[in-house]
Amino acid sequence: MPVSPDGGARFAKVLADLYGDAAQHLIALVADRLAAGITDPGWAERKLSDVLRLRRDAQRFVTRLADQVDASLYELLAEAYSAGVLAAGGPGVTEAQAGIVATNRGAVQAYAAELAGTVQTTHTRILRTAEDVYRRVIADVAGQVVTGVQTRREAAARAVSRFAQQGVTGYVDAKGRNWSIDTYAEMATRTTAGQAHLQGGIDRYQQQGRYLVVISDAPEECSLCRPWERTVLSLTGREPTPGEVEGHRYGGTLAQARAAGLFHPQCRHSMAGFIPGLTRPAGRPTAEPEGDALRQRQRALERAVRESKRRVAAAEPFGDTAQLARDRALLRKRQAALREFVAEHDRKADVSRRRVNLVSR
Ligand SMILES: [Zn+2]
């Protein structure tokens, strides 16, 4: 099995789910605060003067979320690292696996700390979003001419559901695009878990006394990686003799290649151990674009389910409303579509079975 940054992809769902749940809880938290006393006269004024309480609730929630992230990432990245060890293979790999992870605990810890730092940069923005949605819903509902109790419930449910649809922004990139916290966590995990996976493979090759690897030839390759395709690279800096790499092109060290862009995030290239005299030239393409397309489809269906769950959580605190009925119907439809897709393509095997449950509010 090849060792590749793509080996981190299947771990991305774990954090995507955790942050998906977090977005849902946060929206519910805001909706609960807004729904309390919604039938009372002077609701809007009271809610505005109560913004401190909302802020305190959101702060407490984000603190718990940070603890959860800190507590769960080591295991996840150790799993990604082990998958890299397994992918590099060799005799006795299953026995070696436990030991090799133990000796590289420090490396895995560093990846975990890096990923925790990345996803936690979203937390300040999460707090801001909570307060922003709270204020905007109050303004929205107060600005409408509503008569009767049911209408105000309906207006508030509609407004919160609409914000829930947009998701909770965690990051704005250089091009001004909003990344929702779940999508951002998914991308960050994919990148870091991919690096951990690579490191597991590298360490395993070296444990076996190998110092050379060969880079795959991927279809539709990224231009950054094209110069390195099919080249033989050194893991240690030790240069092979011409005889050792006869018929192959030696391209320098893996570290140099990576500094020049090889194995960038989302890279579809992979490496395999190179055995002088045994590894034949002309590597066949190893990437599977079909598998990738299916995985992307599944992620899109999962995102749609998460969006619907947020909307239901947004409308629920306002009791029986037409908005809630609509949101629930859409959620059922989307869950059925996801179930059907998973049953048809049996994609579950491609996803880490780990699941981090967010503590309830
Ligand atoms: Zn690439």
Boltz pocket constraint, residues with backbone or C-beta under 6 A from the ligand:
constraints:
  - pocket:
      binder: B
      contacts: [[A, 221], [A, 222], [A, 224], [A, 225], [A, 261], [A, 262], [A, 263], [A, 264], [A, 266], [A, 267], [A, 268], [A, 269]]
      max_distance: 6.0
